[in-house]
Amino acid sequence: MNLVDRYVAAIGRELPRRNAAEITAELKDVLLSKIEDRESELDRPLTDKEIEQLLIDFGHPLVVAGRYRKMQYLIGPELFPYWVATVRMVLMIGGAIVLGGILVAGASATTPVMFVLKHVLSAAWPALIYAFGVVTLVFAAMQWSGKDLKIRFNPRRLPPARAPGRKRFDMMADIAGAVVVLLWWTGLLRFRAWLPVPPAIDVHLSAEWAPFYLPIVAYLAVDIAINLLALLQPGLGKLNAGLAMAKHLAGCALVGLILKAGHWVDIVPSATMPPQVQERMTLGFDRGVQLALTAVVAIYAIKAILAALRLWRAQQEDGRTGDGDSSAAATFYTV
């Protein structure tokens, strides 16, 4: 029984010392019983090859020893879904930060874009791997401690089945975009000049934008808050849809007022530029801004219609179930 002894010894080396002898003795008795039963069926002794196959079928020594450990998983089946959700969220947020950093650094830096891209990515990968490792170690520590992570939830706060909300990535992209625009609008972020104009020409916003400084700041802040609420509380279907619809309608009104200004861009020409050329360039820039603002109004209107449809579907769903958003403060998940 040399094969059995070697097999049992390999298992014993993976067991805690205080009970290794007891467990290996028990396992050896089980294996010898299996061999005796098989020999009785065949009415002959088993060959070494047959004993080898029996041990293979019984399991790898590491797997067999793992059955006797208190902790058999790094992250067990109870915690694994929470680990996956946490890692996915951390990597999505990290990826969004990296992408936003690349765009902002590439637009605002004076160094070449490829240089910025290389250095941002070289710093991002270790950070993402570190975040992955930290999350995994935290969940492994919870598994080792035996702490049961129970996340309570209210089924009434789940998103309506027939009225799906916006995707998380879309909401995170909207938040990132609003933050970048807010930083630029308040002067905390400067972009490099991308316009294909002679360097002697200075193109900047006209004074007609001044009355809209605070309304735009307020709108962007509210936009970020509404998207954060929809991201963190997806179960508040009617509230999120209603706020989104109101936000887009307010955006239509705000951009409509900006359109009435009629002049949005000033050009400071070089000393050699003829006045008629300056006038034509200013008119061309204003027409481009007018087209862009008109497109923004159309986009806000379409988004308002889509939000109204989500609100209507959420109301229809509540009508079928007899439930509603009885409390805006109710949470989707509470730990």
Phi and psi in degrees as GROMACS dihedral restraints (atoms count N, CA, C in turn):
[ dihedral_restraints ]
;  ai    aj    ak    al  type     phi  dphi    fc
    3     4     5     6     1   -60.7    20    10
    4     5     6     7     1   -38.2    20    10
    6     7     8     9     1   -63.9    20    10
    7     8     9    10     1   -40.8    20    10
    9    10    11    12     1   -65.3    20    10
   10    11    12    13     1   -43.4    20    10
   12    13    14    15     1   -62.1    20    10
   13    14    15    16     1   -43.2    20    10
   15    16    17    18     1   -64.6    20    10
   16    17    18    19     1   -39.6    20    10
   18    19    20    21     1   -65.5    20    10
   19    20    21    22     1   -46.3    20    10
   21    22    23    24     1   -66.2    20    10
   22    23    24    25     1   -38.0    20    10
   24    25    26    27     1   -64.9    20    10
   25    26    27    28     1   -37.4    20    10
   27    28    29    30     1   -64.2    20    10
   28    29    30    31     1   -36.8    20    10
   30    31    32    33     1   -68.6    20    10
   31    32    33    34     1   -41.8    20    10
   33    34    35    36     1   -61.4    20    10
   34    35    36    37     1   -33.0    20    10
   36    37    38    39     1   -67.2    20    10
   37    38    39    40     1   -17.4    20    10
   39    40    41    42     1   -98.0    20    10
   40    41    42    43     1     1.6    20    10
   42    43    44    45     1  -102.4    20    10
   43    44    45    46     1   156.4    20    10
   45    46    47    48     1   -60.3    20    10
   46    47    48    49     1   142.0    20    10
   48    49    50    51     1   -63.7    20    10
   49    50    51    52     1   -30.9    20    10
   51    52    53    54     1   -66.5    20    10
   52    53    54    55     1   -25.7    20    10
   54    55    56    57     1  -130.3    20    10
   55    56    57    58     1    15.8    20    10
   57    58    59    60     1   -65.2    20    10
   58    59    60    61     1   -43.2    20    10
   60    61    62    63     1   -63.8    20    10
   61    62    63    64     1   -42.4    20    10
   63    64    65    66     1   -64.3    20    10
   64    65    66    67     1   -43.4    20    10
   66    67    68    69     1   -69.2    20    10
   67    68    69    70     1   -43.7    20    10
   69    70    71    72     1   -65.0    20    10
   70    71    72    73     1   -36.3    20    10
   72    73    74    75     1   -63.9    20    10
   73    74    75    76     1   -41.5    20    10
   75    76    77    78     1   -64.4    20    10
   76    77    78    79     1   -43.3    20    10
   78    79    80    81     1   -64.6    20    10
   79    80    81    82     1   -38.8    20    10
   81    82    83    84     1   -64.0    20    10
   82    83    84    85     1   -40.6    20    10
   84    85    86    87     1   -62.0    20    10
   85    86    87    88     1   -40.7    20    10
   87    88    89    90     1   -63.3    20    10
   88    89    90    91     1   -44.8    20    10
   90    91    92    93     1   -66.6    20    10
   91    92    93    94     1   -41.7    20    10
   93    94    95    96     1   -63.8    20    10
   94    95    96    97     1   -36.2    20    10
   96    97    98    99     1   -64.8    20    10
   97    98    99   100     1   -41.2    20    10
   99   100   101   102     1   -62.6    20    10
  100   101   102   103     1   -41.0    20    10
  102   103   104   105     1   -65.5    20    10
  103   104   105   106     1   -43.8    20    10
  105   106   107   108     1   -61.8    20    10
  106   107   108   109     1   -42.4    20    10
  108   109   110   111     1   -62.8    20    10
  109   110   111   112     1   -41.5    20    10
  111   112   113   114     1   -66.9    20    10
  112   113   114   115     1   -39.0    20    10
  114   115   116   117     1   -66.0    20    10
  115   116   117   118     1   -35.0    20    10
  117   118   119   120     1   -66.0    20    10
  118   119   120   121     1   -38.2    20    10
  120   121   122   123     1   -65.8    20    10
  121   122   123   124     1   -40.5    20    10
  123   124   125   126     1   -86.9    20    10
  124   125   126   127     1   -15.2    20    10
  126   127   128   129     1    59.7    20    10
  127   128   129   130     1    40.1    20    10
  129   130   131   132     1  -165.5    20    10
  130   131   132   133     1   158.6    20    10
  132   133   134   135     1   -67.9    20    10
  133   134   135   136     1   148.3    20    10
  135   136   137   138     1   -77.2    20    10
  136   137   138   139     1   143.6    20    10
  138   139   140   141     1   -78.9    20    10
  139   140   141   142     1   165.6    20    10
  141   142   143   144     1   -59.9    20    10
  142   143   144   145     1   -35.5    20    10
  144   145   146   147     1   -65.2    20    10
  145   146   147   148     1   -39.7    20    10
  147   148   149   150     1   -70.2    20    10
  148   149   150   151     1   -38.7    20    10
  150   151   152   153     1   -64.8    20    10
  151   152   153   154     1   -39.8    20    10
  153   154   155   156     1   -59.5    20    10
  154   155   156   157     1   -43.2    20    10
  156   157   158   159     1   -66.8    20    10
  157   158   159   160     1   -35.9    20    10
  159   160   161   162     1   -63.3    20    10
  160   161   162   163     1   -41.1    20    10
  162   163   164   165     1   -68.3    20    10
  163   164   165   166     1   -36.8    20    10
  165   166   167   168     1   -62.5    20    10
  166   167   168   169     1   -43.4    20    10
  168   169   170   171     1   -65.5    20    10
  169   170   171   172     1   -29.8    20    10
  171   172   173   174     1   -68.4    20    10
  172   173   174   175     1   -31.1    20    10
  174   175   176   177     1   129.8    20    10
  175   176   177   178     1   155.0    20    10
  177   178   179   180     1   -64.0    20    10
  178   179   180   181     1   143.0    20    10
  180   181   182   183     1   -54.5    20    10
  181   182   183   184     1   -37.2    20    10
  183   184   185   186     1   -65.0    20    10
  184   185   186   187     1   -39.5    20    10
  186   187   188   189     1   -69.6    20    10
  187   188   189   190     1   -43.8    20    10
  189   190   191   192     1   -63.5    20    10
  190   191   192   193     1   -43.6    20    10
  192   193   194   195     1   -64.6    20    10
  193   194   195   196     1   -34.2    20    10
  195   196   197   198     1   -62.7    20    10
  196   197   198   199     1   -26.8    20    10
  198   199   200   201     1   -66.4    20    10
  199   200   201   202     1   -18.7    20    10
  201   202   203   204     1  -103.4    20    10
  202   203   204   205     1     1.1    20    10
  204   205   206   207     1   -85.2    20    10
  205   206   207   208     1   151.2    20    10
  207   208   209   210     1   -66.6    20    10
  208   209   210   211     1   -39.5    20    10
  210   211   212   213     1  -111.0    20    10
  211   212   213   214     1   108.2    20    10
  213   214   215   216     1   -98.1    20    10
  214   215   216   217     1   -11.8    20    10
  216   217   218   219     1  -127.7    20    10
  217   218   219   220     1   146.0    20    10
  219   220   221   222     1   -66.4    20    10
  220   221   222   223     1   -45.5    20    10
  222   223   224   225     1  -136.3    20    10
  223   224   225   226     1   113.1    20    10
  225   226   227   228     1   -73.8    20    10
  226   227   228   229     1   172.7    20    10
  228   229   230   231     1   -63.5    20    10
  229   230   231   232     1   -24.7    20    10
  231   232   233   234     1   -73.2    20    10
  232   233   234   235     1   -37.4    20    10
  234   235   236   237     1   -91.9    20    10
  235   236   237   238     1   -17.6    20    10
  237   238   239   240     1   -58.3    20    10
  238   239   240   241     1   -44.9    20    10
  240   241   242   243     1   -60.4    20    10
  241   242   243   244     1   -37.5    20    10
  243   244   245   246     1   -68.7    20    10
  244   245   246   247     1   -35.8    20    10
  246   247   248   249     1   -64.0    20    10
  247   248   249   250     1   -44.6    20    10
  249   250   251   252     1   -61.0    20    10
  250   251   252   253     1   -45.8    20    10
  252   253   254   255     1   -63.4    20    10
  253   254   255   256     1   -40.1    20    10
  255   256   257   258     1   -68.0    20    10
  256   257   258   259     1   -45.2    20    10
  258   259   260   261     1   -62.0    20    10
  259   260   261   262     1   -42.7    20    10
  261   262   263   264     1   -62.0    20    10
  262   263   264   265     1   -42.8    20    10
  264   265   266   267     1   -66.9    20    10
  265   266   267   268     1   -43.3    20    10
  267   268   269   270     1   -62.7    20    10
  268   269   270   271     1   -43.7    20    10
  270   271   272   273     1   -69.2    20    10
  271   272   273   274     1   -35.3    20    10
  273   274   275   276     1   -65.1    20    10
  274   275   276   277     1   -45.3    20    10
  276   277   278   279     1   -64.9    20    10
  277   278   279   280     1   -43.2    20    10
  279   280   281   282     1   -62.8    20    10
  280   281   282   283     1   -42.2    20    10
  282   283   284   285     1   -63.9    20    10
  283   284   285   286     1   -39.3    20    10
  285   286   287   288     1   -64.5    20    10
  286   287   288   289     1   -40.2    20    10
  288   289   290   291     1   -64.3    20    10
  289   290   291   292     1   -42.4    20    10
  291   292   293   294     1   -63.3    20    10
  292   293   294   295     1   -46.4    20    10
  294   295   296   297     1   -62.7    20    10
  295   296   297   298     1   -44.5    20    10
  297   298   299   300     1   -62.3    20    10
  298   299   300   301     1   -39.5    20    10
  300   301   302   303     1   -63.2    20    10
  301   302   303   304     1   -39.3    20    10
  303   304   305   306     1   -64.2    20    10
  304   305   306   307     1   -45.4    20    10
  306   307   308   309     1   -65.4    20    10
  307   308   309   310     1   -45.7    20    10
  309   310   311   312     1   -67.4    20    10
  310   311   312   313     1   -45.6    20    10
  312   313   314   315     1   -65.0    20    10
  313   314   315   316     1   -39.7    20    10
  315   316   317   318     1   -67.4    20    10
  316   317   318   319     1   -31.6    20    10
  318   319   320   321     1   -84.4    20    10
  319   320   321   322     1   -30.1    20    10
  321   322   323   324     1  -102.1    20    10
  322   323   324   325     1   -18.7    20    10
  324   325   326   327     1   -81.8    20    10
  325   326   327   328     1   158.3    20    10
  327   328   329   330     1   -95.2    20    10
  328   329   330   331     1    -9.2    20    10
  330   331   332   333     1   -80.5    20    10
  331   332   333   334     1   161.7    20    10
  333   334   335   336     1   -58.7    20    10
  334   335   336   337     1   148.3    20    10
  336   337   338   339     1   -62.8    20    10
  337   338   339   340     1   -41.3    20    10
  339   340   341   342     1   -64.5    20    10
  340   341   342   343     1   -34.0    20    10
  342   343   344   345     1   -64.0    20    10
  343   344   345   346     1   -44.8    20    10
  345   346   347   348     1   -62.5    20    10
  346   347   348   349     1   -45.5    20    10
  348   349   350   351     1   -60.1    20    10
  349   350   351   352     1   -43.7    20    10
  351   352   353   354     1   -62.0    20    10
  352   353   354   355     1   -45.6    20    10
  354   355   356   357     1   -74.4    20    10
  355   356   357   358     1   -35.5    20    10
  357   358   359   360     1   -66.4    20    10
  358   359   360   361     1   -44.2    20    10
  360   361   362   363     1   -67.3    20    10
  361   362   363   364     1   -37.9    20    10
  363   364   365   366     1   -64.8    20    10
  364   365   366   367     1   -28.8    20    10
  366   367   368   369     1   -87.4    20    10
  367   368   369   370     1   -22.6    20    10
  369   370   371   372     1   -77.7    20    10
  370   371   372   373     1   -41.6    20    10
  372   373   374   375     1   -59.3    20    10
  373   374   375   376     1   -48.4    20    10
  375   376   377   378     1   -60.2    20    10
  376   377   378   379     1   -35.2    20    10
  378   379   380   381     1   -67.3    20    10
  379   380   381   382     1   -42.1    20    10
  381   382   383   384     1   -66.8    20    10
  382   383   384   385     1   -41.6    20    10
  384   385   386   387     1   -64.9    20    10
  385   386   387   388     1   -39.6    20    10
  387   388   389   390     1   -62.3    20    10
  388   389   390   391     1   -44.2    20    10
  390   391   392   393     1   -63.0    20    10
  391   392   393   394     1   -41.4    20    10
  393   394   395   396     1   -59.8    20    10
  394   395   396   397     1   -44.3    20    10
  396   397   398   399     1   -65.9    20    10
  397   398   399   400     1   -39.8    20    10
  399   400   401   402     1   -63.8    20    10
  400   401   402   403     1   -45.4    20    10
  402   403   404   405     1   -61.3    20    10
  403   404   405   406     1   -43.4    20    10
  405   406   407   408     1   -64.2    20    10
  406   407   408   409     1   -42.7    20    10
  408   409   410   411     1   -65.0    20    10
  409   410   411   412     1   -38.1    20    10
  411   412   413   414     1   -62.7    20    10
  412   413   414   415     1   -45.8    20    10
  414   415   416   417     1   -70.1    20    10
  415   416   417   418     1   -34.3    20    10
  417   418   419   420     1   -64.8    20    10
  418   419   420   421     1   -39.5    20    10
  420   421   422   423     1   -63.7    20    10
  421   422   423   424     1   -38.9    20    10
  423   424   425   426     1   -64.2    20    10
  424   425   426   427     1   -40.4    20    10
  426   427   428   429     1   -64.1    20    10
  427   428   429   430     1   -42.4    20    10
  429   430   431   432     1   -67.4    20    10
  430   431   432   433     1   -37.2    20    10
  432   433   434   435     1   -75.2    20    10
  433   434   435   436     1   -14.4    20    10
  435   436   437   438     1    79.3    20    10
  436   437   438   439     1     9.8    20    10
  438   439   440   441     1   -72.8    20    10
  439   440   441   442     1   131.4    20    10
  441   442   443   444     1   -94.7    20    10
  442   443   444   445     1   117.8    20    10
  444   445   446   447     1   -84.4    20    10
  445   446   447   448     1   107.0    20    10
  447   448   449   450     1  -109.9    20    10
  448   449   450   451     1   115.9    20    10
  450   451   452   453     1  -106.4    20    10
  451   452   453   454     1   113.2    20    10
  453   454   455   456     1   -82.9    20    10
  454   455   456   457     1   148.0    20    10
  456   457   458   459     1  -143.8    20    10
  457   458   459   460     1   157.4    20    10
  459   460   461   462     1  -105.6    20    10
  460   461   462   463     1   113.2    20    10
  462   463   464   465     1   -56.9    20    10
  463   464   465   466     1   -26.2    20    10
  465   466   467   468     1   -70.3    20    10
  466   467   468   469     1   -17.6    20    10
  468   469   470   471     1   -95.1    20    10
  469   470   471   472     1     0.5    20    10
  471   472   473   474     1   -68.5    20    10
  472   473   474   475     1   147.5    20    10
  474   475   476   477     1   -59.6    20    10
  475   476   477   478     1   144.7    20    10
  477   478   479   480     1   -57.9    20    10
  478   479   480   481     1   139.9    20    10
  480   481   482   483     1   -65.5    20    10
  481   482   483   484     1   -36.1    20    10
  483   484   485   486     1  -102.2    20    10
  484   485   486   487     1     7.7    20    10
  486   487   488   489     1  -134.0    20    10
  487   488   489   490     1    71.4    20    10
  489   490   491   492     1   -62.4    20    10
  490   491   492   493     1   140.8    20    10
  492   493   494   495     1   -84.7    20    10
  493   494   495   496     1  -170.2    20    10
  495   496   497   498     1   -74.6    20    10
  496   497   498   499     1   156.1    20    10
  498   499   500   501     1   -74.8    20    10
  499   500   501   502     1   149.8    20    10
  501   502   503   504     1   -60.4    20    10
  502   503   504   505     1   -40.8    20    10
  504   505   506   507     1   -61.9    20    10
  505   506   507   508     1   -40.6    20    10
  507   508   509   510     1   -62.4    20    10
  508   509   510   511     1   -42.8    20    10
  510   511   512   513     1   -66.2    20    10
  511   512   513   514     1   -41.2    20    10
  513   514   515   516     1   -66.1    20    10
  514   515   516   517     1   -37.1    20    10
  516   517   518   519     1   -66.2    20    10
  517   518   519   520     1   -40.1    20    10
  519   520   521   522     1   -63.5    20    10
  520   521   522   523     1   -41.2    20    10
  522   523   524   525     1   -64.0    20    10
  523   524   525   526     1   -46.3    20    10
  525   526   527   528     1   -61.9    20    10
  526   527   528   529     1   -42.6    20    10
  528   529   530   531     1   -63.5    20    10
  529   530   531   532     1   -42.6    20    10
  531   532   533   534     1   -64.9    20    10
  532   533   534   535     1   -37.1    20    10
  534   535   536   537     1   -64.9    20    10
  535   536   537   538     1   -43.7    20    10
  537   538   539   540     1   -62.5    20    10
  538   539   540   541     1   -45.8    20    10
  540   541   542   543     1   -63.5    20    10
  541   542   543   544     1   -40.1    20    10
  543   544   545   546     1   -63.6    20    10
  544   545   546   547     1   -42.5    20    10
  546   547   548   549     1   -64.0    20    10
  547   548   549   550     1   -39.0    20    10
  549   550   551   552     1   -69.6    20    10
  550   551   552   553     1   -42.4    20    10
  552   553   554   555     1   -64.8    20    10
  553   554   555   556     1   -35.6    20    10
  555   556   557   558     1   -85.6    20    10
  556   557   558   559     1     0.4    20    10
  558   559   560   561     1    84.7    20    10
  559   560   561   562     1     6.0    20    10
  561   562   563   564     1   -80.9    20    10
  562   563   564   565     1   -12.1    20    10
  564   565   566   567     1  -134.6    20    10
  565   566   567   568     1   130.7    20    10
  567   568   569   570     1  -116.7    20    10
  568   569   570   571     1   136.3    20    10
  570   571   572   573     1  -103.7    20    10
  571   572   573   574     1   149.6    20    10
  573   574   575   576     1   -70.8    20    10
  574   575   576   577     1   158.0    20    10
  576   577   578   579     1   -77.7    20    10
  577   578   579   580     1   118.4    20    10
  579   580   581   582     1  -103.3    20    10
  580   581   582   583     1   -12.6    20    10
  582   583   584   585     1   -68.8    20    10
  583   584   585   586     1   134.5    20    10
  585   586   587   588     1   -79.2    20    10
  586   587   588   589     1    66.3    20    10
  588   589   590   591     1  -120.8    20    10
  589   590   591   592     1   157.2    20    10
  591   592   593   594     1   -59.1    20    10
  592   593   594   595     1   145.1    20    10
  594   595   596   597     1   -63.6    20    10
  595   596   597   598     1   -17.7    20    10
  597   598   599   600     1   -78.5    20    10
  598   599   600   601     1    -8.4    20    10
  600   601   602   603     1   -99.0    20    10
  601   602   603   604     1   131.6    20    10
  603   604   605   606     1  -107.8    20    10
  604   605   606   607     1   116.5    20    10
  606   607   608   609     1  -109.7    20    10
  607   608   609   610     1   124.5    20    10
  609   610   611   612     1  -149.0    20    10
  610   611   612   613     1   168.1    20    10
  612   613   614   615     1   -68.4    20    10
  613   614   615   616     1   147.0    20    10
  615   616   617   618     1   -81.2    20    10
  616   617   618   619     1   171.8    20    10
  618   619   620   621     1   -68.6    20    10
  619   620   621   622     1   -16.3    20    10
  621   622   623   624     1   -64.4    20    10
  622   623   624   625     1   -15.7    20    10
  624   625   626   627     1   -79.9    20    10
  625   626   627   628     1   -18.2    20    10
  627   628   629   630     1   -55.5    20    10
  628   629   630   631     1   -44.8    20    10
  630   631   632   633     1   -64.3    20    10
  631   632   633   634     1   -17.1    20    10
  633   634   635   636     1   -99.0    20    10
  634   635   636   637     1     7.0    20    10
  636   637   638   639     1   -60.9    20    10
  637   638   639   640     1   -56.7    20    10
  639   640   641   642     1   -67.8    20    10
  640   641   642   643     1   -42.3    20    10
  642   643   644   645     1   -57.9    20    10
  643   644   645   646     1   -38.6    20    10
  645   646   647   648     1   -69.1    20    10
  646   647   648   649     1   -40.3    20    10
  648   649   650   651     1   -60.2    20    10
  649   650   651   652     1   -44.9    20    10
  651   652   653   654     1   -64.5    20    10
  652   653   654   655     1   -42.2    20    10
  654   655   656   657     1   -62.9    20    10
  655   656   657   658     1   -44.8    20    10
  657   658   659   660     1   -64.4    20    10
  658   659   660   661     1   -39.6    20    10
  660   661   662   663     1   -64.1    20    10
  661   662   663   664     1   -43.1    20    10
  663   664   665   666     1   -65.8    20    10
  664   665   666   667     1   -38.8    20    10
  666   667   668   669     1   -59.3    20    10
  667   668   669   670     1   -45.6    20    10
  669   670   671   672     1   -62.5    20    10
  670   671   672   673     1   -43.1    20    10
  672   673   674   675     1   -64.4    20    10
  673   674   675   676     1   -42.8    20    10
  675   676   677   678     1   -65.4    20    10
  676   677   678   679     1   -41.6    20    10
  678   679   680   681     1   -67.4    20    10
  679   680   681   682     1   -36.1    20    10
  681   682   683   684     1   -64.5    20    10
  682   683   684   685     1   -40.8    20    10
  684   685   686   687     1   -62.3    20    10
  685   686   687   688     1   -44.3    20    10
  687   688   689   690     1   -65.8    20    10
  688   689   690   691     1   -32.6    20    10
  690   691   692   693     1   -72.6    20    10
  691   692   693   694     1   -40.5    20    10
  693   694   695   696     1   -87.3    20    10
  694   695   696   697     1   -26.6    20    10
  696   697   698   699     1  -128.2    20    10
  697   698   699   700     1    70.0    20    10
  699   700   701   702     1   -68.3    20    10
  700   701   702   703     1   -17.2    20    10
  702   703   704   705     1   -74.2    20    10
  703   704   705   706     1   -17.1    20    10
  705   706   707   708     1   -83.5    20    10
  706   707   708   709     1    67.6    20    10
  708   709   710   711     1   -60.2    20    10
  709   710   711   712     1   -51.5    20    10
  711   712   713   714     1   -67.3    20    10
  712   713   714   715     1   -40.6    20    10
  714   715   716   717     1   -64.2    20    10
  715   716   717   718     1   -46.3    20    10
  717   718   719   720     1   -63.5    20    10
  718   719   720   721     1   -42.7    20    10
  720   721   722   723     1   -66.9    20    10
  721   722   723   724     1   -40.0    20    10
  723   724   725   726     1   -65.2    20    10
  724   725   726   727     1   -42.6    20    10
  726   727   728   729     1   -65.4    20    10
  727   728   729   730     1   -39.8    20    10
  729   730   731   732     1   -64.2    20    10
  730   731   732   733     1   -42.3    20    10
  732   733   734   735     1   -62.8    20    10
  733   734   735   736     1   -45.0    20    10
  735   736   737   738     1   -63.2    20    10
  736   737   738   739     1   -38.5    20    10
  738   739   740   741     1   -63.6    20    10
  739   740   741   742     1   -44.8    20    10
  741   742   743   744     1   -68.8    20    10
  742   743   744   745     1   -36.2    20    10
  744   745   746   747     1   -65.9    20    10
  745   746   747   748     1   -39.8    20    10
  747   748   749   750     1   -64.2    20    10
  748   749   750   751     1   -36.7    20    10
  750   751   752   753     1   -64.1    20    10
  751   752   753   754     1   -40.2    20    10
  753   754   755   756     1   -59.2    20    10
  754   755   756   757     1   -46.0    20    10
  756   757   758   759     1   -64.9    20    10
  757   758   759   760     1   -42.8    20    10
  759   760   761   762     1   -65.1    20    10
  760   761   762   763     1   -47.3    20    10
  762   763   764   765     1   -67.5    20    10
  763   764   765   766     1   -33.4    20    10
  765   766   767   768     1   -61.5    20    10
  766   767   768   769     1   -40.2    20    10
  768   769   770   771     1   -65.6    20    10
  769   770   771   772     1   -38.6    20    10
  771   772   773   774     1   -64.9    20    10
  772   773   774   775     1   -35.6    20    10
  774   775   776   777     1   -62.0    20    10
  775   776   777   778     1   -32.1    20    10
  777   778   779   780     1   -68.9    20    10
  778   779   780   781     1   -15.0    20    10
  780   781   782   783     1   -62.3    20    10
  781   782   783   784     1   -37.6    20    10
  783   784   785   786     1    81.0    20    10
  784   785   786   787     1   -16.7    20    10
  786   787   788   789     1  -144.4    20    10
  787   788   789   790     1   124.6    20    10
  789   790   791   792     1  -127.6    20    10
  790   791   792   793     1   -17.6    20    10
  792   793   794   795     1  -130.1    20    10
  793   794   795   796     1   133.4    20    10
  795   796   797   798     1  -110.0    20    10
  796   797   798   799     1   144.5    20    10
  798   799   800   801     1  -120.4    20    10
  799   800   801   802     1   124.9    20    10
  801   802   803   804     1  -100.6    20    10
  802   803   804   805     1   104.3    20    10
  804   805   806   807     1   -83.4    20    10
  805   806   807   808     1   172.1    20    10
  807   808   809   810     1   -75.6    20    10
  808   809   810   811     1   167.2    20    10
  810   811   812   813     1   -65.9    20    10
  811   812   813   814     1   -23.7    20    10
  813   814   815   816     1   -92.4    20    10
  814   815   816   817     1    -3.8    20    10
  816   817   818   819     1   -77.5    20    10
  817   818   819   820     1   127.6    20    10
  819   820   821   822     1   -65.3    20    10
  820   821   822   823     1   148.3    20    10
  822   823   824   825     1   -58.9    20    10
  823   824   825   826     1   -36.8    20    10
  825   826   827   828     1   -67.4    20    10
  826   827   828   829     1   -32.2    20    10
  828   829   830   831     1   -68.6    20    10
  829   830   831   832     1   -42.5    20    10
  831   832   833   834     1   -59.8    20    10
  832   833   834   835     1   -41.3    20    10
  834   835   836   837     1   -65.0    20    10
  835   836   837   838     1   -42.9    20    10
  837   838   839   840     1   -65.3    20    10
  838   839   840   841     1   -40.4    20    10
  840   841   842   843     1   -66.4    20    10
  841   842   843   844     1   -41.1    20    10
  843   844   845   846     1   -62.3    20    10
  844   845   846   847     1   -43.0    20    10
  846   847   848   849     1   -62.6    20    10
  847   848   849   850     1   -40.2    20    10
  849   850   851   852     1   -65.1    20    10
  850   851   852   853     1   -42.6    20    10
  852   853   854   855     1   -64.2    20    10
  853   854   855   856     1   -41.7    20    10
  855   856   857   858     1   -63.6    20    10
  856   857   858   859     1   -39.5    20    10
  858   859   860   861     1   -65.2    20    10
  859   860   861   862     1   -39.5    20    10
  861   862   863   864     1   -63.2    20    10
  862   863   864   865     1   -43.3    20    10
  864   865   866   867     1   -65.2    20    10
  865   866   867   868     1   -38.5    20    10
  867   868   869   870     1   -61.7    20    10
  868   869   870   871     1   -43.7    20    10
  870   871   872   873     1   -62.9    20    10
  871   872   873   874     1   -41.5    20    10
  873   874   875   876     1   -64.8    20    10
  874   875   876   877     1   -43.7    20    10
  876   877   878   879     1   -66.0    20    10
  877   878   879   880     1   -37.4    20    10
  879   880   881   882     1   -62.7    20    10
  880   881   882   883     1   -40.9    20    10
  882   883   884   885     1   -64.0    20    10
  883   884   885   886     1   -37.7    20    10
  885   886   887   888     1   -63.9    20    10
  886   887   888   889     1   -41.8    20    10
  888   889   890   891     1   -60.1    20    10
  889   890   891   892     1   -44.0    20    10
  891   892   893   894     1   -63.1    20    10
  892   893   894   895     1   -40.8    20    10
  894   895   896   897     1   -65.0    20    10
  895   896   897   898     1   -43.9    20    10
  897   898   899   900     1   -62.0    20    10
  898   899   900   901     1   -39.1    20    10
  900   901   902   903     1   -64.1    20    10
  901   902   903   904     1   -42.9    20    10
  903   904   905   906     1   -64.1    20    10
  904   905   906   907     1   -42.6    20    10
  906   907   908   909     1   -64.2    20    10
  907   908   909   910     1   -36.7    20    10
  909   910   911   912     1   -64.3    20    10
  910   911   912   913     1   -39.6    20    10
  912   913   914   915     1   -64.8    20    10
  913   914   915   916     1   -43.5    20    10
  915   916   917   918     1   -63.6    20    10
  916   917   918   919     1   -40.5    20    10
  918   919   920   921     1   -64.8    20    10
  919   920   921   922     1   -37.5    20    10
  921   922   923   924     1   -64.3    20    10
  922   923   924   925     1   -37.6    20    10
  924   925   926   927     1   -66.1    20    10
  925   926   927   928     1   -40.1    20    10
  927   928   929   930     1   -63.4    20    10
  928   929   930   931     1   -40.0    20    10
  930   931   932   933     1   -64.0    20    10
  931   932   933   934     1   -42.8    20    10
  933   934   935   936     1   -64.3    20    10
  934   935   936   937     1   -42.6    20    10
  936   937   938   939     1   -65.2    20    10
  937   938   939   940     1   -39.2    20    10
  939   940   941   942     1   -63.1    20    10
  940   941   942   943     1   -40.0    20    10
  942   943   944   945     1   -65.9    20    10
  943   944   945   946     1   -39.8    20    10
  945   946   947   948     1   -64.4    20    10
  946   947   948   949     1   -40.4    20    10
  948   949   950   951     1   -64.5    20    10
  949   950   951   952     1   -42.0    20    10
  951   952   953   954     1   -64.9    20    10
  952   953   954   955     1   -33.4    20    10
  954   955   956   957     1   -66.6    20    10
  955   956   957   958     1   -32.9    20    10
  957   958   959   960     1   -73.4    20    10
  958   959   960   961     1   -37.9    20    10
  960   961   962   963     1   -91.5    20    10
  961   962   963   964     1   -16.1    20    10
  963   964   965   966     1    78.3    20    10
  964   965   966   967     1    13.4    20    10
  966   967   968   969     1  -116.2    20    10
  967   968   969   970     1   163.2    20    10
  969   970   971   972     1  -154.4    20    10
  970   971   972   973     1  -179.6    20    10
  972   973   974   975     1   -78.6    20    10
  973   974   975   976     1    77.7    20    10
  975   976   977   978     1   -66.4    20    10
  976   977   978   979     1   -24.9    20    10
  978   979   980   981     1  -143.5    20    10
  979   980   981   982     1   122.0    20    10
  981   982   983   984     1   -68.2    20    10
  982   983   984   985     1   -19.7    20    10
  984   985   986   987     1   -88.6    20    10
  985   986   987   988     1    -5.7    20    10
  987   988   989   990     1   -66.3    20    10
  988   989   990   991     1   143.7    20    10
  990   991   992   993     1  -103.3    20    10
  991   992   993   994     1   152.3    20    10
  993   994   995   996     1   -77.8    20    10
  994   995   996   997     1   -48.8    20    10
  996   997   998   999     1  -126.3    20    10
  997   998   999  1000     1   134.9    20    10
  999  1000  1001  1002     1  -131.6    20    10
 1000  1001  1002  1003     1   131.2    20    10
